[in-house]
Amino acid sequence: MDVSEAIRKRSTVRQFRNGSLPDDVLDRIFEAARWAPSPFNTQPWEFVIIRDKETLRAISKYARYSGYLAEAPMAIAVIVPPVNSKFSWVESIGEPRFAAAMAVQNMMLAAWEMGIGTCWVSIEREKVREILDVPKTHFVLTVMRLGYPEVMPTGHEDNFRKKIEDSISYEKYGKKVNK
Ligand SMILES: Cc1cc2nc3c(=O)[nH]c(=O)nc-3n(C[C@H](O)[C@H](O)[C@H](O)COP(=O)(O)O)c2cc1C
């Protein structure tokens, strides 16, 4: 599968078959994370692999619209550690978090290529931080659930997304005419 196809066909998956992913498959997903861009190549991402049902259930109580989390075979919490203080200005404007989100996108596409579904879960970060023993200095970006889909999606219809013209301006924000 090429990158364009993975980008176009990937869909969020919320229902999974039982069974955690084998380690070699997880390795490929993490390898994709490794190659995401980051400010000054700080690589501000850490991961907690969660397979324990009790932990998944505990986190699902703090997931905004994701009761299904408890049913997922596994999840990966994405943690943003503080970066070297020499880059603190970059941190102060939030850049490490965006880099970690890019790592997540890489992971989603690598997973998709192997027939594995993913779902970004929005969480109450402070609660999840406590459940996972994440230090206060670190930011919990998301808990991404993943696994083999109950039903493999075939990709969204084109009209599932707004038209790109609606998002593009020329030279100044809101100037819709290219001249
Ligand atoms: C920042 C972010 C937060 C999201 N939060 C949730 C969530 O809490 N629960 C959920 O089921 N899906 C969540 N999603 C997945 C979106 O609902 C999904 O990406 C969107 O509906 C578009 O569908 P698609 O991913 O299949 O293209 C989130 C996605 C992003 C990028």
The ligand as an SDF file (V2000), in Angstrom:
LIG
                    3D

 31 33  0  0  0  0  0  0  0  0999 V2000
   -7.4780   15.1570   18.3560 C   0  0  0  0  0  0  0  0  0  0  0  0
   -8.4970   14.0580   18.0780 C   0  0  0  0  0  0  0  0  0  0  0  0
   -9.3590   13.6640   19.0860 C   0  0  0  0  0  0  0  0  0  0  0  0
  -10.2450   12.5900   18.8890 C   0  0  0  0  0  0  0  0  0  0  0  0
  -10.9830   12.1160   19.9330 N   0  0  0  0  0  0  0  0  0  0  0  0
  -11.7200   11.0080   19.7710 C   0  0  0  0  0  0  0  0  0  0  0  0
  -12.3790   10.4130   20.8900 C   0  0  0  0  0  0  0  0  0  0  0  0
  -12.2800   10.8590   22.0320 O   0  0  0  0  0  0  0  0  0  0  0  0
  -13.1280    9.3080   20.6680 N   0  0  0  0  0  0  0  0  0  0  0  0
  -13.2860    8.7620   19.4300 C   0  0  0  0  0  0  0  0  0  0  0  0
  -13.9840    7.7550   19.3100 O   0  0  0  0  0  0  0  0  0  0  0  0
  -12.6660    9.2940   18.3480 N   0  0  0  0  0  0  0  0  0  0  0  0
  -11.8790   10.3930   18.5020 C   0  0  0  0  0  0  0  0  0  0  0  0
  -11.1970   10.9110   17.4260 N   0  0  0  0  0  0  0  0  0  0  0  0
  -11.3750   10.3260   16.0830 C   0  0  0  0  0  0  0  0  0  0  0  0
  -12.3010   11.2160   15.2650 C   0  0  0  0  0  0  0  0  0  0  0  0
  -13.6250   11.0900   15.7240 O   0  0  0  0  0  0  0  0  0  0  0  0
  -12.1690   10.8270   13.7870 C   0  0  0  0  0  0  0  0  0  0  0  0
  -10.8490   11.0060   13.3580 O   0  0  0  0  0  0  0  0  0  0  0  0
  -13.0760   11.6700   12.8950 C   0  0  0  0  0  0  0  0  0  0  0  0
  -14.4340   11.4200   13.1660 O   0  0  0  0  0  0  0  0  0  0  0  0
  -12.8220   11.4350   11.4000 C   0  0  0  0  0  0  0  0  0  0  0  0
  -12.9600   10.0680   11.1050 O   0  0  0  0  0  0  0  0  0  0  0  0
  -11.7810    9.2220   10.4590 P   0  0  0  0  0  0  0  0  0  0  0  0
  -10.6270    9.2060   11.4410 O   0  0  0  0  0  0  0  0  0  0  0  0
  -12.3820    7.8510   10.2530 O   0  0  0  0  0  0  0  0  0  0  0  0
  -11.3940    9.8760    9.1900 O   0  0  0  0  0  0  0  0  0  0  0  0
  -10.3070   11.9690   17.6120 C   0  0  0  0  0  0  0  0  0  0  0  0
   -9.4470   12.4020   16.5800 C   0  0  0  0  0  0  0  0  0  0  0  0
   -8.5390   13.3900   16.8180 C   0  0  0  0  0  0  0  0  0  0  0  0
   -7.5650   13.7780   15.7270 C   0  0  0  0  0  0  0  0  0  0  0  0
  1  2  1  0
  2  3  1  0
  2 30  2  0
  3  4  2  0
  4  5  1  0
  4 28  1  0
  5  6  2  0
  6  7  1  0
  6 13  1  0
  7  8  2  0
  7  9  1  0
  9 10  1  0
 10 11  2  0
 10 12  1  0
 12 13  2  0
 13 14  1  0
 14 15  1  0
 14 28  1  0
 15 16  1  0
 16 17  1  0
 16 18  1  0
 18 19  1  0
 18 20  1  0
 20 21  1  0
 20 22  1  0
 22 23  1  0
 23 24  1  0
 24 25  2  0
 24 26  1  0
 24 27  1  0
 28 29  2  0
 29 30  1  0
 30 31  1  0
M  END
$$$$
